[in-house]
């Protein structure tokens, strides 16, 4: 597997070409493609050009390097071969929910899944409201609806 650095031009088979913005743990990279940033496994990347873009220099007054944030845990994602994947958000804060949802949707798009399920529960409605707001903002989401059999689950079409 090739290692990439910030500024490298890369190609993701199902999404197109972009630029590496950040190298993350476990061989994953933050890649900007068509104005959107997604986290992609290094195994799904190929070099788009042989030359590397120069990384942005810190400007006067900038705070310097941004600390790296660890991605949400993968243990929350339930996968079945060929079927739809689901993300269980029980016990998470709204901030943790948004981070986990973004990562989950990126992975689902890269896996080519047409539909996924997000389990937010029926509690006070804060998680459901945050999930629905974020789904409305996400470019890869075609539609979403509550599961008629379980109002604590949202079905997302990608």
CNS distance restraints for C-alpha pairs under 8 A (distance, minus, plus):
assign (resid   1 and name CA) (resid  42 and name CA) 7.09 0.50 0.50
assign (resid   1 and name CA) (resid  43 and name CA) 6.39 0.50 0.50
assign (resid   2 and name CA) (resid  42 and name CA) 7.40 0.50 0.50
assign (resid   2 and name CA) (resid  46 and name CA) 7.89 0.50 0.50
assign (resid   3 and name CA) (resid  42 and name CA) 7.42 0.50 0.50
assign (resid   4 and name CA) (resid   8 and name CA) 6.34 0.50 0.50
assign (resid   4 and name CA) (resid  20 and name CA) 7.31 0.50 0.50
assign (resid   4 and name CA) (resid  23 and name CA) 7.30 0.50 0.50
assign (resid   4 and name CA) (resid  42 and name CA) 7.98 0.50 0.50
assign (resid   5 and name CA) (resid  20 and name CA) 6.58 0.50 0.50
assign (resid   5 and name CA) (resid  21 and name CA) 7.89 0.50 0.50
assign (resid   5 and name CA) (resid  22 and name CA) 7.08 0.50 0.50
assign (resid   5 and name CA) (resid  23 and name CA) 6.38 0.50 0.50
assign (resid   6 and name CA) (resid  19 and name CA) 7.53 0.50 0.50
assign (resid   6 and name CA) (resid  20 and name CA) 4.88 0.50 0.50
assign (resid   6 and name CA) (resid  21 and name CA) 4.79 0.50 0.50
assign (resid   6 and name CA) (resid  22 and name CA) 5.25 0.50 0.50
assign (resid   6 and name CA) (resid  23 and name CA) 6.77 0.50 0.50
assign (resid   6 and name CA) (resid  55 and name CA) 6.21 0.50 0.50
assign (resid   7 and name CA) (resid  19 and name CA) 5.83 0.50 0.50
assign (resid   7 and name CA) (resid  20 and name CA) 5.36 0.50 0.50
assign (resid   7 and name CA) (resid  21 and name CA) 6.20 0.50 0.50
assign (resid   7 and name CA) (resid  52 and name CA) 5.97 0.50 0.50
assign (resid   7 and name CA) (resid  53 and name CA) 4.60 0.50 0.50
assign (resid   7 and name CA) (resid  54 and name CA) 5.80 0.50 0.50
assign (resid   7 and name CA) (resid  55 and name CA) 5.17 0.50 0.50
assign (resid   8 and name CA) (resid  19 and name CA) 5.65 0.50 0.50
assign (resid   8 and name CA) (resid  20 and name CA) 5.40 0.50 0.50
assign (resid   8 and name CA) (resid  47 and name CA) 7.60 0.50 0.50
assign (resid   8 and name CA) (resid  51 and name CA) 7.51 0.50 0.50
assign (resid   8 and name CA) (resid  52 and name CA) 4.76 0.50 0.50
assign (resid   8 and name CA) (resid  53 and name CA) 5.77 0.50 0.50
assign (resid   9 and name CA) (resid  17 and name CA) 7.12 0.50 0.50
assign (resid   9 and name CA) (resid  18 and name CA) 5.76 0.50 0.50
assign (resid   9 and name CA) (resid  19 and name CA) 4.59 0.50 0.50
assign (resid   9 and name CA) (resid  20 and name CA) 6.47 0.50 0.50
assign (resid   9 and name CA) (resid  47 and name CA) 6.22 0.50 0.50
assign (resid   9 and name CA) (resid  48 and name CA) 5.24 0.50 0.50
assign (resid   9 and name CA) (resid  49 and name CA) 5.98 0.50 0.50
assign (resid   9 and name CA) (resid  51 and name CA) 7.92 0.50 0.50
assign (resid   9 and name CA) (resid  52 and name CA) 6.61 0.50 0.50
assign (resid   9 and name CA) (resid  53 and name CA) 7.22 0.50 0.50
assign (resid  10 and name CA) (resid  17 and name CA) 5.62 0.50 0.50
assign (resid  10 and name CA) (resid  18 and name CA) 5.48 0.50 0.50
assign (resid  10 and name CA) (resid  19 and name CA) 5.91 0.50 0.50
assign (resid  10 and name CA) (resid  20 and name CA) 6.94 0.50 0.50
assign (resid  10 and name CA) (resid  45 and name CA) 6.15 0.50 0.50
assign (resid  10 and name CA) (resid  46 and name CA) 5.53 0.50 0.50
assign (resid  10 and name CA) (resid  47 and name CA) 4.52 0.50 0.50
assign (resid  10 and name CA) (resid  48 and name CA) 4.48 0.50 0.50
assign (resid  10 and name CA) (resid  49 and name CA) 7.26 0.50 0.50
assign (resid  11 and name CA) (resid  15 and name CA) 7.82 0.50 0.50
assign (resid  11 and name CA) (resid  16 and name CA) 5.54 0.50 0.50
assign (resid  11 and name CA) (resid  17 and name CA) 4.14 0.50 0.50
assign (resid  11 and name CA) (resid  18 and name CA) 6.21 0.50 0.50
assign (resid  11 and name CA) (resid  45 and name CA) 5.63 0.50 0.50
assign (resid  11 and name CA) (resid  46 and name CA) 5.25 0.50 0.50
assign (resid  11 and name CA) (resid  47 and name CA) 6.18 0.50 0.50
assign (resid  11 and name CA) (resid  48 and name CA) 5.36 0.50 0.50
assign (resid  12 and name CA) (resid  16 and name CA) 5.21 0.50 0.50
assign (resid  12 and name CA) (resid  17 and name CA) 6.11 0.50 0.50
assign (resid  12 and name CA) (resid  18 and name CA) 7.86 0.50 0.50
assign (resid  12 and name CA) (resid  44 and name CA) 6.05 0.50 0.50
assign (resid  12 and name CA) (resid  45 and name CA) 5.21 0.50 0.50
assign (resid  12 and name CA) (resid  46 and name CA) 6.85 0.50 0.50
assign (resid  13 and name CA) (resid  44 and name CA) 7.24 0.50 0.50
assign (resid  13 and name CA) (resid  45 and name CA) 7.62 0.50 0.50
assign (resid  14 and name CA) (resid 110 and name CA) 6.75 0.50 0.50
assign (resid  15 and name CA) (resid  33 and name CA) 7.58 0.50 0.50
assign (resid  15 and name CA) (resid 110 and name CA) 7.94 0.50 0.50
assign (resid  16 and name CA) (resid  33 and name CA) 7.08 0.50 0.50
assign (resid  17 and name CA) (resid  33 and name CA) 6.27 0.50 0.50
assign (resid  17 and name CA) (resid  48 and name CA) 6.85 0.50 0.50
assign (resid  18 and name CA) (resid  31 and name CA) 6.35 0.50 0.50
assign (resid  18 and name CA) (resid  32 and name CA) 5.36 0.50 0.50
assign (resid  18 and name CA) (resid  33 and name CA) 4.40 0.50 0.50
assign (resid  18 and name CA) (resid  34 and name CA) 7.10 0.50 0.50
assign (resid  19 and name CA) (resid  31 and name CA) 5.54 0.50 0.50
assign (resid  19 and name CA) (resid  32 and name CA) 5.31 0.50 0.50
assign (resid  19 and name CA) (resid  33 and name CA) 6.81 0.50 0.50
assign (resid  20 and name CA) (resid  29 and name CA) 6.64 0.50 0.50
assign (resid  20 and name CA) (resid  30 and name CA) 5.98 0.50 0.50
assign (resid  20 and name CA) (resid  31 and name CA) 4.43 0.50 0.50
assign (resid  20 and name CA) (resid  32 and name CA) 6.40 0.50 0.50
assign (resid  21 and name CA) (resid  29 and name CA) 7.54 0.50 0.50
assign (resid  21 and name CA) (resid  30 and name CA) 5.49 0.50 0.50
assign (resid  21 and name CA) (resid  31 and name CA) 5.51 0.50 0.50
assign (resid  21 and name CA) (resid  32 and name CA) 6.60 0.50 0.50
assign (resid  22 and name CA) (resid  29 and name CA) 5.81 0.50 0.50
assign (resid  22 and name CA) (resid  30 and name CA) 4.98 0.50 0.50
assign (resid  22 and name CA) (resid  31 and name CA) 7.16 0.50 0.50
assign (resid  23 and name CA) (resid  27 and name CA) 7.64 0.50 0.50
assign (resid  23 and name CA) (resid  28 and name CA) 6.43 0.50 0.50
assign (resid  23 and name CA) (resid  29 and name CA) 4.62 0.50 0.50
assign (resid  23 and name CA) (resid  30 and name CA) 6.33 0.50 0.50
assign (resid  24 and name CA) (resid  28 and name CA) 5.13 0.50 0.50
assign (resid  24 and name CA) (resid  29 and name CA) 5.32 0.50 0.50
assign (resid  24 and name CA) (resid  30 and name CA) 7.09 0.50 0.50
assign (resid  24 and name CA) (resid  68 and name CA) 7.67 0.50 0.50
assign (resid  25 and name CA) (resid  70 and name CA) 7.82 0.50 0.50
assign (resid  27 and name CA) (resid  41 and name CA) 6.02 0.50 0.50
assign (resid  27 and name CA) (resid  42 and name CA) 5.33 0.50 0.50
assign (resid  27 and name CA) (resid  43 and name CA) 7.95 0.50 0.50
assign (resid  28 and name CA) (resid  39 and name CA) 6.51 0.50 0.50
assign (resid  28 and name CA) (resid  40 and name CA) 5.49 0.50 0.50
assign (resid  28 and name CA) (resid  41 and name CA) 4.31 0.50 0.50
assign (resid  28 and name CA) (resid  42 and name CA) 5.36 0.50 0.50
assign (resid  29 and name CA) (resid  39 and name CA) 5.48 0.50 0.50
assign (resid  29 and name CA) (resid  40 and name CA) 5.31 0.50 0.50
assign (resid  29 and name CA) (resid  41 and name CA) 6.30 0.50 0.50
assign (resid  29 and name CA) (resid  42 and name CA) 6.55 0.50 0.50
assign (resid  30 and name CA) (resid  37 and name CA) 6.46 0.50 0.50
assign (resid  30 and name CA) (resid  38 and name CA) 5.61 0.50 0.50
assign (resid  30 and name CA) (resid  39 and name CA) 4.52 0.50 0.50
assign (resid  30 and name CA) (resid  40 and name CA) 6.42 0.50 0.50
assign (resid  31 and name CA) (resid  37 and name CA) 5.42 0.50 0.50
assign (resid  31 and name CA) (resid  38 and name CA) 5.44 0.50 0.50
assign (resid  31 and name CA) (resid  39 and name CA) 6.20 0.50 0.50
assign (resid  31 and name CA) (resid  40 and name CA) 6.88 0.50 0.50
assign (resid  32 and name CA) (resid  36 and name CA) 5.45 0.50 0.50
assign (resid  32 and name CA) (resid  37 and name CA) 4.22 0.50 0.50
assign (resid  32 and name CA) (resid  38 and name CA) 6.48 0.50 0.50
assign (resid  33 and name CA) (resid  37 and name CA) 6.21 0.50 0.50
assign (resid  33 and name CA) (resid  38 and name CA) 7.69 0.50 0.50
assign (resid  38 and name CA) (resid 103 and name CA) 7.76 0.50 0.50
assign (resid  38 and name CA) (resid 106 and name CA) 6.18 0.50 0.50
assign (resid  39 and name CA) (resid 103 and name CA) 6.94 0.50 0.50
assign (resid  39 and name CA) (resid 106 and name CA) 6.78 0.50 0.50
assign (resid  39 and name CA) (resid 107 and name CA) 7.96 0.50 0.50
assign (resid  40 and name CA) (resid  44 and name CA) 6.81 0.50 0.50
assign (resid  40 and name CA) (resid  45 and name CA) 7.58 0.50 0.50
assign (resid  40 and name CA) (resid 106 and name CA) 7.86 0.50 0.50
assign (resid  40 and name CA) (resid 107 and name CA) 7.71 0.50 0.50
assign (resid  41 and name CA) (resid  45 and name CA) 7.16 0.50 0.50
assign (resid  58 and name CA) (resid  62 and name CA) 6.18 0.50 0.50
assign (resid  58 and name CA) (resid  64 and name CA) 6.12 0.50 0.50
assign (resid  71 and name CA) (resid  99 and name CA) 7.60 0.50 0.50
assign (resid  71 and name CA) (resid 100 and name CA) 7.77 0.50 0.50
assign (resid  71 and name CA) (resid 103 and name CA) 7.76 0.50 0.50
assign (resid  72 and name CA) (resid  96 and name CA) 7.45 0.50 0.50
assign (resid  72 and name CA) (resid  99 and name CA) 6.58 0.50 0.50
assign (resid  72 and name CA) (resid 100 and name CA) 5.33 0.50 0.50
assign (resid  72 and name CA) (resid 103 and name CA) 7.48 0.50 0.50
assign (resid  73 and name CA) (resid 100 and name CA) 7.71 0.50 0.50
assign (resid  76 and name CA) (resid  87 and name CA) 5.88 0.50 0.50
assign (resid  76 and name CA) (resid  88 and name CA) 5.63 0.50 0.50
assign (resid  76 and name CA) (resid  89 and name CA) 7.33 0.50 0.50
assign (resid  77 and name CA) (resid  85 and name CA) 7.16 0.50 0.50
assign (resid  77 and name CA) (resid  86 and name CA) 5.92 0.50 0.50
assign (resid  77 and name CA) (resid  87 and name CA) 4.73 0.50 0.50
assign (resid  77 and name CA) (resid  88 and name CA) 6.69 0.50 0.50
assign (resid  77 and name CA) (resid 104 and name CA) 7.42 0.50 0.50
assign (resid  78 and name CA) (resid  85 and name CA) 5.78 0.50 0.50
assign (resid  78 and name CA) (resid  86 and name CA) 5.29 0.50 0.50
assign (resid  78 and name CA) (resid  87 and name CA) 6.32 0.50 0.50
assign (resid  78 and name CA) (resid  88 and name CA) 7.90 0.50 0.50
assign (resid  79 and name CA) (resid  83 and name CA) 7.71 0.50 0.50
assign (resid  79 and name CA) (resid  84 and name CA) 7.16 0.50 0.50
assign (resid  79 and name CA) (resid  85 and name CA) 4.78 0.50 0.50
assign (resid  79 and name CA) (resid  86 and name CA) 6.77 0.50 0.50
assign (resid  80 and name CA) (resid  84 and name CA) 6.72 0.50 0.50
assign (resid  80 and name CA) (resid  85 and name CA) 6.41 0.50 0.50
assign (resid  84 and name CA) (resid 113 and name CA) 6.90 0.50 0.50
assign (resid  84 and name CA) (resid 114 and name CA) 7.96 0.50 0.50
assign (resid  84 and name CA) (resid 115 and name CA) 6.03 0.50 0.50
assign (resid  84 and name CA) (resid 116 and name CA) 5.21 0.50 0.50
assign (resid  84 and name CA) (resid 117 and name CA) 7.16 0.50 0.50
assign (resid  85 and name CA) (resid 108 and name CA) 7.60 0.50 0.50
assign (resid  85 and name CA) (resid 113 and name CA) 7.96 0.50 0.50
assign (resid  85 and name CA) (resid 115 and name CA) 7.79 0.50 0.50
assign (resid  85 and name CA) (resid 116 and name CA) 5.17 0.50 0.50
assign (resid  85 and name CA) (resid 117 and name CA) 6.37 0.50 0.50
assign (resid  86 and name CA) (resid 116 and name CA) 5.73 0.50 0.50
assign (resid  86 and name CA) (resid 117 and name CA) 4.50 0.50 0.50
assign (resid  86 and name CA) (resid 118 and name CA) 5.57 0.50 0.50
assign (resid  86 and name CA) (resid 119 and name CA) 7.07 0.50 0.50
assign (resid  87 and name CA) (resid 101 and name CA) 7.66 0.50 0.50
assign (resid  87 and name CA) (resid 104 and name CA) 7.16 0.50 0.50
assign (resid  87 and name CA) (resid 117 and name CA) 6.45 0.50 0.50
assign (resid  87 and name CA) (resid 118 and name CA) 4.90 0.50 0.50
assign (resid  87 and name CA) (resid 119 and name CA) 5.89 0.50 0.50
assign (resid  88 and name CA) (resid 118 and name CA) 6.31 0.50 0.50
assign (resid  88 and name CA) (resid 119 and name CA) 4.73 0.50 0.50
assign (resid  88 and name CA) (resid 120 and name CA) 6.55 0.50 0.50
assign (resid  89 and name CA) (resid  97 and name CA) 6.30 0.50 0.50
assign (resid  89 and name CA) (resid 118 and name CA) 7.50 0.50 0.50
assign (resid  89 and name CA) (resid 119 and name CA) 5.91 0.50 0.50
assign (resid  89 and name CA) (resid 120 and name CA) 5.20 0.50 0.50
assign (resid  89 and name CA) (resid 121 and name CA) 7.76 0.50 0.50
assign (resid  90 and name CA) (resid 119 and name CA) 7.41 0.50 0.50
assign (resid  90 and name CA) (resid 120 and name CA) 6.09 0.50 0.50
assign (resid  90 and name CA) (resid 121 and name CA) 6.63 0.50 0.50
assign (resid  92 and name CA) (resid  96 and name CA) 5.80 0.50 0.50
assign (resid  92 and name CA) (resid  97 and name CA) 5.94 0.50 0.50
assign (resid  93 and name CA) (resid  97 and name CA) 6.02 0.50 0.50
assign (resid  93 and name CA) (resid 127 and name CA) 7.71 0.50 0.50
assign (resid  94 and name CA) (resid  98 and name CA) 6.32 0.50 0.50
assign (resid  94 and name CA) (resid 126 and name CA) 7.30 0.50 0.50
assign (resid  94 and name CA) (resid 127 and name CA) 5.95 0.50 0.50
assign (resid  94 and name CA) (resid 130 and name CA) 6.63 0.50 0.50
assign (resid  95 and name CA) (resid  99 and name CA) 6.44 0.50 0.50
assign (resid  96 and name CA) (resid 100 and name CA) 6.08 0.50 0.50
assign (resid  97 and name CA) (resid 101 and name CA) 5.93 0.50 0.50
assign (resid  97 and name CA) (resid 127 and name CA) 7.20 0.50 0.50
assign (resid  97 and name CA) (resid 130 and name CA) 7.89 0.50 0.50
assign (resid  97 and name CA) (resid 131 and name CA) 7.46 0.50 0.50
assign (resid  98 and name CA) (resid 102 and name CA) 6.14 0.50 0.50
assign (resid  98 and name CA) (resid 130 and name CA) 7.31 0.50 0.50
assign (resid  98 and name CA) (resid 131 and name CA) 6.96 0.50 0.50
assign (resid  98 and name CA) (resid 134 and name CA) 7.14 0.50 0.50
assign (resid  99 and name CA) (resid 103 and name CA) 6.39 0.50 0.50
assign (resid 100 and name CA) (resid 104 and name CA) 6.00 0.50 0.50
assign (resid 101 and name CA) (resid 105 and name CA) 6.05 0.50 0.50
assign (resid 101 and name CA) (resid 131 and name CA) 7.58 0.50 0.50
assign (resid 102 and name CA) (resid 106 and name CA) 6.19 0.50 0.50
assign (resid 103 and name CA) (resid 107 and name CA) 6.24 0.50 0.50
assign (resid 104 and name CA) (resid 108 and name CA) 6.12 0.50 0.50
assign (resid 105 and name CA) (resid 109 and name CA) 6.14 0.50 0.50
assign (resid 106 and name CA) (resid 110 and name CA) 6.24 0.50 0.50
assign (resid 107 and name CA) (resid 111 and name CA) 6.04 0.50 0.50
assign (resid 108 and name CA) (resid 112 and name CA) 6.20 0.50 0.50
assign (resid 108 and name CA) (resid 113 and name CA) 5.40 0.50 0.50
assign (resid 108 and name CA) (resid 116 and name CA) 7.48 0.50 0.50
assign (resid 109 and name CA) (resid 113 and name CA) 6.07 0.50 0.50
assign (resid 109 and name CA) (resid 114 and name CA) 7.99 0.50 0.50
assign (resid 109 and name CA) (resid 140 and name CA) 7.43 0.50 0.50
assign (resid 109 and name CA) (resid 158 and name CA) 7.09 0.50 0.50
assign (resid 113 and name CA) (resid 158 and name CA) 7.12 0.50 0.50
assign (resid 114 and name CA) (resid 157 and name CA) 5.89 0.50 0.50
assign (resid 114 and name CA) (resid 158 and name CA) 5.09 0.50 0.50
assign (resid 115 and name CA) (resid 155 and name CA) 7.06 0.50 0.50
assign (resid 115 and name CA) (resid 156 and name CA) 5.54 0.50 0.50
assign (resid 115 and name CA) (resid 157 and name CA) 4.51 0.50 0.50
assign (resid 115 and name CA) (resid 158 and name CA) 5.74 0.50 0.50
assign (resid 116 and name CA) (resid 155 and name CA) 5.98 0.50 0.50
assign (resid 116 and name CA) (resid 156 and name CA) 5.27 0.50 0.50
assign (resid 116 and name CA) (resid 157 and name CA) 6.71 0.50 0.50
assign (resid 116 and name CA) (resid 158 and name CA) 7.81 0.50 0.50
assign (resid 117 and name CA) (resid 153 and name CA) 6.63 0.50 0.50
assign (resid 117 and name CA) (resid 154 and name CA) 5.76 0.50 0.50
assign (resid 117 and name CA) (resid 155 and name CA) 4.63 0.50 0.50
assign (resid 117 and name CA) (resid 156 and name CA) 6.04 0.50 0.50
assign (resid 118 and name CA) (resid 153 and name CA) 5.63 0.50 0.50
assign (resid 118 and name CA) (resid 154 and name CA) 5.17 0.50 0.50
assign (resid 118 and name CA) (resid 155 and name CA) 6.45 0.50 0.50
assign (resid 118 and name CA) (resid 156 and name CA) 7.51 0.50 0.50
assign (resid 119 and name CA) (resid 152 and name CA) 6.09 0.50 0.50
assign (resid 119 and name CA) (resid 153 and name CA) 4.47 0.50 0.50
assign (resid 119 and name CA) (resid 154 and name CA) 6.49 0.50 0.50
assign (resid 120 and name CA) (resid 127 and name CA) 5.97 0.50 0.50
assign (resid 120 and name CA) (resid 128 and name CA) 5.75 0.50 0.50
assign (resid 120 and name CA) (resid 131 and name CA) 7.84 0.50 0.50
assign (resid 120 and name CA) (resid 152 and name CA) 5.61 0.50 0.50
assign (resid 120 and name CA) (resid 153 and name CA) 5.96 0.50 0.50
assign (resid 120 and name CA) (resid 154 and name CA) 7.60 0.50 0.50
assign (resid 121 and name CA) (resid 125 and name CA) 7.93 0.50 0.50
assign (resid 121 and name CA) (resid 127 and name CA) 7.77 0.50 0.50
assign (resid 121 and name CA) (resid 128 and name CA) 7.39 0.50 0.50
assign (resid 121 and name CA) (resid 151 and name CA) 7.58 0.50 0.50
assign (resid 121 and name CA) (resid 152 and name CA) 3.97 0.50 0.50
assign (resid 121 and name CA) (resid 153 and name CA) 6.55 0.50 0.50
assign (resid 122 and name CA) (resid 128 and name CA) 7.68 0.50 0.50
assign (resid 122 and name CA) (resid 151 and name CA) 6.55 0.50 0.50
assign (resid 122 and name CA) (resid 152 and name CA) 4.60 0.50 0.50
assign (resid 125 and name CA) (resid 129 and name CA) 6.00 0.50 0.50
assign (resid 126 and name CA) (resid 130 and name CA) 6.14 0.50 0.50
assign (resid 127 and name CA) (resid 131 and name CA) 6.00 0.50 0.50
assign (resid 128 and name CA) (resid 132 and name CA) 6.07 0.50 0.50
assign (resid 128 and name CA) (resid 152 and name CA) 7.88 0.50 0.50
assign (resid 129 and name CA) (resid 133 and name CA) 6.07 0.50 0.50
assign (resid 130 and name CA) (resid 134 and name CA) 6.16 0.50 0.50
assign (resid 131 and name CA) (resid 135 and name CA) 6.04 0.50 0.50
assign (resid 132 and name CA) (resid 136 and name CA) 6.19 0.50 0.50
assign (resid 133 and name CA) (resid 137 and name CA) 6.66 0.50 0.50
assign (resid 134 and name CA) (resid 138 and name CA) 6.23 0.50 0.50
assign (resid 135 and name CA) (resid 141 and name CA) 6.42 0.50 0.50
assign (resid 135 and name CA) (resid 144 and name CA) 7.53 0.50 0.50
assign (resid 136 and name CA) (resid 141 and name CA) 7.42 0.50 0.50
assign (resid 140 and name CA) (resid 158 and name CA) 5.81 0.50 0.50
assign (resid 141 and name CA) (resid 156 and name CA) 6.90 0.50 0.50
assign (resid 141 and name CA) (resid 157 and name CA) 6.10 0.50 0.50
assign (resid 141 and name CA) (resid 158 and name CA) 4.74 0.50 0.50
assign (resid 142 and name CA) (resid 156 and name CA) 7.74 0.50 0.50
assign (resid 142 and name CA) (resid 157 and name CA) 5.53 0.50 0.50
assign (resid 142 and name CA) (resid 158 and name CA) 5.26 0.50 0.50
assign (resid 143 and name CA) (resid 156 and name CA) 6.01 0.50 0.50
assign (resid 143 and name CA) (resid 157 and name CA) 5.14 0.50 0.50
assign (resid 143 and name CA) (resid 158 and name CA) 7.14 0.50 0.50
assign (resid 144 and name CA) (resid 154 and name CA) 6.68 0.50 0.50
assign (resid 144 and name CA) (resid 155 and name CA) 5.54 0.50 0.50
assign (resid 144 and name CA) (resid 156 and name CA) 4.31 0.50 0.50
assign (resid 144 and name CA) (resid 157 and name CA) 5.95 0.50 0.50
assign (resid 145 and name CA) (resid 154 and name CA) 5.57 0.50 0.50
assign (resid 145 and name CA) (resid 155 and name CA) 5.41 0.50 0.50
assign (resid 145 and name CA) (resid 156 and name CA) 6.71 0.50 0.50
assign (resid 146 and name CA) (resid 150 and name CA) 7.47 0.50 0.50
assign (resid 146 and name CA) (resid 151 and name CA) 5.72 0.50 0.50
assign (resid 146 and name CA) (resid 152 and name CA) 7.56 0.50 0.50
assign (resid 146 and name CA) (resid 153 and name CA) 5.94 0.50 0.50
assign (resid 146 and name CA) (resid 154 and name CA) 4.39 0.50 0.50
assign (resid 146 and name CA) (resid 155 and name CA) 6.02 0.50 0.50
assign (resid 147 and name CA) (resid 151 and name CA) 5.68 0.50 0.50
assign (resid 147 and name CA) (resid 152 and name CA) 7.60 0.50 0.50
assign (resid 147 and name CA) (resid 153 and name CA) 5.56 0.50 0.50
assign (resid 147 and name CA) (resid 154 and name CA) 5.62 0.50 0.50
assign (resid 147 and name CA) (resid 155 and name CA) 6.04 0.50 0.50
